[in-house]
């Protein structure tokens, strides 16, 4: 049995038809974890949908009403890039509930996974980039509302910039006392640049391919703008430096790790060059740093669009394996 819990539902399947987003990946991850012996049935928890009150901690009442009544405009649906349906709304409410559940268990067990979520392109008043509801932000605000945490840090390792995350938590940021940037000279690696800004109760880190979606990238607390084609060694060095810099400046009660599979070199929507082994080392680094600092970690999966869906499944299952290896 794993020393932490995995939140999963068969109803995580996204009803979006033929799409570059592999809607079946959550079921395949669940199946692989069980068949490989990495997890047992008892390791999984069933989520309940987030309440509307939970969702409204992050999203505007006008936007939530449009989703609940099916009154998005054609332009709003186009921006979301997935076909709207009432069934899809229920999946996103369920995924947000899964991240709330995982966050609570992470505080108890030091690590917990939502085998879904990481929908980091959702804004308070609209959806973007396959993302309708920002489950991670909802989980953070629920934990804060209930007095379970005061501060949180998001560490976003999806290949795409976490624009929704940056926008949602921008209200807690001030610019009067800017933080030192993550300098390339510090790690003596070619390419890449980092930008930083002060954050309040939520500190946001985004490590992403700069020449990729989204075109507009609102500032995170630390943004690491990676060049095209960066590989394992340089990526891990940038991540290590960003974590070190962030944790020198901020003390989170919870880390929300968005463990995207799309920095993979064979991803259809990415342009970085990480290997499957390098991505597992990324995960190991994240868990080792959190363990050394005694900070709980809630994991969500975010993007993954490998040409072979089996590779995406392997990358996501390896994140569970990395957590088990580091924690036991």
C-alpha positions in Angstrom: 0.0 0.0 0.0 1.2 3.5 -0.8 2.0 5.9 2.1 -0.4 8.5 0.5 -3.7 8.6 -1.3 -4.7 8.9 -4.9 -8.0 10.6 -5.7 -9.7 9.2 -8.8 -13.1 8.7 -10.4 -14.2 6.9 -13.5 -16.2 10.0 -14.2 -13.1 12.0 -14.7 -13.4 11.1 -18.4 -13.8 14.3 -20.5 -16.8 14.0 -22.9 -15.0 16.0 -25.7 -15.0 13.6 -28.6 -12.1 13.4 -31.0 -9.5 15.8 -29.5 -5.8 16.3 -29.0 -6.4 16.1 -25.3 -6.4 12.3 -24.5 -9.7 12.1 -22.6 -9.1 8.4 -21.8 -5.7 9.0 -20.1 -7.1 9.1 -16.5 -8.7 5.7 -16.9 -5.5 4.3 -18.4 -3.4 5.7 -15.6 -5.7 4.1 -13.0 -5.5 0.8 -14.8 -1.7 0.9 -15.2 -1.2 1.8 -11.5 -3.3 -1.2 -10.4 -1.9 -3.7 -13.0 1.7 -2.7 -12.3 1.2 -3.2 -8.6 2.3 0.3 -7.9 -1.0 1.0 -6.3 -3.8 -1.1 -4.7 -7.5 -0.5 -4.7 -7.3 0.8 -1.1 -5.0 3.6 -2.2 -7.7 5.3 -4.1 -10.3 7.8 -2.8 -13.5 8.7 -4.6 -14.1 12.5 -4.9 -17.3 14.4 -4.7 -18.0 17.4 -6.9 -17.0 20.8 -5.5 -19.9 22.9 -4.3 -20.9 26.0 -6.2 -19.7 28.0 -3.1 -16.3 26.4 -3.5 -16.1 27.3 -7.1 -17.1 30.9 -6.4 -14.1 31.3 -4.1 -12.2 31.7 -7.4 -14.6 32.2 -10.3 -17.0 35.0 -10.9 -20.8 34.4 -10.3 -21.5 35.5 -13.9 -19.1 32.9 -15.4 -20.4 30.2 -13.1 -24.0 31.0 -14.0 -23.1 30.8 -17.7 -21.6 27.3 -17.2 -24.5 26.1 -15.1 -27.1 27.4 -17.6 -25.2 26.6 -20.8 -25.1 30.3 -22.0 -21.5 30.7 -22.9 -21.1 32.8 -26.1 -19.6 31.1 -29.2 -16.4 33.2 -28.6 -16.2 32.0 -25.0 -16.5 28.4 -26.0 -14.0 28.9 -28.8 -11.5 30.3 -26.3 -12.0 27.3 -24.1 -11.1 25.0 -27.0 -13.2 22.1 -25.8 -16.9 21.6 -26.8 -19.3 22.7 -24.1 -21.8 20.3 -22.6 -23.6 20.0 -19.2 -21.7 16.7 -18.7 -18.4 18.5 -19.2 -19.4 21.0 -16.5 -20.0 18.1 -14.1 -16.6 16.7 -14.8 -14.8 20.0 -14.0 -16.8 20.4 -10.8 -15.8 16.8 -9.9 -12.1 17.5 -10.7 -12.2 20.5 -8.5 -13.6 18.4 -5.7 -10.8 15.9 -6.3 -8.2 18.6 -5.8 -9.9 19.8 -2.6 -9.9 16.2 -1.3 -6.2 15.7 -2.4 -5.1 18.9 -0.7 -6.7 17.9 2.6 -5.0 14.5 2.5 -1.7 16.0 1.5 -1.8 18.0 4.8 -2.3 14.8 6.7 0.0 12.4 4.7 2.6 14.9 3.3 1.7 13.9 -0.3 -1.6 13.2 -2.1 -2.5 13.0 -5.8 -5.5 14.1 -7.8 -5.4 11.8 -10.9 -6.8 14.7 -12.9 -6.8 18.4 -12.5 -4.1 21.0 -13.0 -6.4 23.0 -15.3 -4.1 26.1 -15.0 -5.4 28.1 -18.0 -8.8 28.8 -16.4 -9.3 32.5 -15.4 -11.8 33.8 -12.9 -14.3 34.9 -15.6 -13.5 32.5 -18.5 -11.9 29.3 -19.6 -8.9 28.9 -21.9 -6.8 26.1 -23.3 -8.9 23.0 -22.5 -9.5 24.4 -19.0 -12.9 25.4 -17.7 -12.4 25.6 -13.9 -9.1 26.2 -12.0 -9.2 23.2 -9.6 -5.9 24.0 -8.0 -6.9 27.6 -7.1 -10.2 26.3 -5.8 -8.4 23.8 -3.6 -6.1 26.5 -2.2 -8.9 28.9 -1.4 -10.9 26.2 0.2 -8.0 25.2 2.4 -7.4 28.8 3.4 -11.1 29.4 4.0 -11.3 26.4 6.3 -8.2 27.6 8.2 -6.1 24.5 7.2 -3.4 26.6 5.6 -2.4 30.2 5.4 0.0 30.2 2.5 0.5 28.0 -0.6 3.0 27.7 -3.5 2.1 26.5 -7.0 5.0 24.8 -8.9 3.8 24.5 -12.5 5.9 22.1 -14.6 3.5 21.9 -17.6 5.2 22.9 -20.9 2.7 25.8 -21.1 2.7 28.9 -18.9 0.3 28.9 -16.0 -1.5 32.1 -17.1 -4.7 31.4 -15.2 -2.8 30.7 -12.0 -0.8 33.9 -12.4 -4.0 36.0 -13.1 -6.0 34.5 -10.2 -3.3 35.1 -7.6 -2.2 38.5 -9.0 -4.4 40.2 -6.5 -2.1 39.1 -3.7 1.0 40.4 -5.4 2.7 43.7 -4.8 5.5 45.2 -6.8 6.9 47.6 -4.2 9.6 45.1 -3.1 10.5 43.0 -6.1 12.3 39.7 -5.5 15.6 38.9 -7.1 15.3 37.1 -10.4 16.6 33.6 -11.0 19.8 34.4 -12.9 21.2 32.1 -15.6 24.7 32.8 -14.3 23.7 31.2 -11.0 23.5 27.8 -12.6 25.8 28.4 -15.5 23.5 26.8 -18.1 22.8 28.1 -21.6 19.4 29.5 -22.6 16.4 30.4 -20.6 15.6 33.4 -18.5 13.6 34.1 -15.3 11.4 36.9 -14.2 10.1 37.4 -10.7 7.6 39.5 -8.6 6.5 39.6 -5.0 3.5 37.4 -4.0 1.3 37.6 -0.9 -0.4 34.5 0.4 0.1 32.4 -2.7 3.5 32.2 -4.5 3.4 31.0 -8.1 6.2 29.4 -10.1 5.9 28.5 -13.7 8.6 26.7 -15.7 7.5 26.6 -19.3 8.5 26.8 -23.0 8.5 30.5 -23.8 7.6 30.2 -27.5 4.4 28.3 -26.9 0.8 28.8 -25.8 -0.5 31.1 -24.3 0.6 34.1 -26.3 -0.1 36.4 -23.3 1.8 35.4 -20.1 0.8 37.4 -17.0 3.6 37.5 -14.5 3.9 34.7 -11.9 5.9 35.2 -8.8 8.7 33.4 -10.7 8.5 32.7 -14.4 11.2 30.6 -16.0 11.0 31.2 -19.8 12.7 28.2 -21.3 14.0 28.1 -24.9 12.9 25.6 -27.5 14.5 22.2 -27.3 15.9 22.3 -23.8 16.8 18.9 -22.4 16.9 17.1 -19.1 20.1 18.5 -17.6 19.3 22.2 -18.2 15.6 21.8 -17.2 16.5 20.2 -13.9 19.0 22.9 -13.2 16.4 25.6 -13.8 13.8 23.8 -11.7 16.3 23.4 -8.8 17.2 27.1 -9.0 13.6 28.2 -9.1 12.6 26.1 -6.1 15.6 27.3 -4.2 14.9 30.9 -5.0 11.2 30.6 -4.2 11.6 28.8 -0.9 14.2 31.3 0.2 11.6 34.0 -0.2 8.4 32.4 0.8 7.2 29.8 3.4 4.3 27.8 2.0 2.1 25.6 4.2 1.3 23.6 1.0 2.9 23.1 -2.4 0.5 22.4 -5.3 2.6 20.6 -7.9 1.2 20.7 -11.5 3.1 17.8 -13.0 2.5 18.2 -16.7 3.7 15.4 -19.0 4.1 17.7 -22.0 7.7 18.8 -21.6 8.3 15.3 -23.1 10.3 15.4 -26.3 7.6 13.6 -28.3 4.7 15.7 -27.1 2.5 17.0 -29.9 1.9 20.4 -28.2 5.3 20.9 -26.7 8.7 21.9 -28.0 11.0 20.9 -25.1 13.2 17.7 -25.2 12.9 16.0 -21.9 13.1 12.2 -21.8 10.8 10.0 -19.8 13.7 9.4 -17.4 14.3 13.1 -17.1 10.7 13.8 -16.2 10.9 11.2 -13.4 14.0 13.0 -12.1 12.0 16.2 -12.2 9.4 14.6 -10.0 12.0 13.2 -7.6 13.6 16.6 -7.3 10.2 18.1 -6.4 9.5 15.6 -3.7 13.0 15.6 -2.3 12.9 19.4 -1.9 9.5 19.3 -0.3 10.5 16.5 2.1 13.7 18.4 3.1 11.6 21.5 3.9 8.8 19.4 5.5 6.2 20.9 3.2 3.1 18.9 2.1 2.6 18.4 -1.7 -0.7 18.1 -3.5 -0.1 16.8 -7.1 -2.3 17.3 -10.2 -1.5 16.1 -13.7 -2.3 18.8 -16.2 -1.2 18.3 -19.9 0.2 15.4 -21.8 -0.2 15.0 -25.5 2.4 12.4 -26.5 2.1 10.8 -29.9 1.7 7.5 -28.1 -0.7 7.9 -25.2 1.1 5.1 -23.5 4.1 7.4 -23.0 1.9 10.0 -21.3 0.5 7.3 -19.0 4.0 6.2 -18.2 5.1 9.7 -17.3 2.1 10.3 -15.1 2.5 6.9 -13.3 6.2 7.6 -12.8 5.2 10.7 -10.7 3.5 8.3 -8.3 6.5 6.0 -8.4 8.8 8.9 -7.7 6.8 10.0 -4.7 6.8 6.5 -3.3 10.6 6.1 -3.7 11.3 9.4 -2.1 8.9 9.0 0.8 9.7 5.3 1.7 
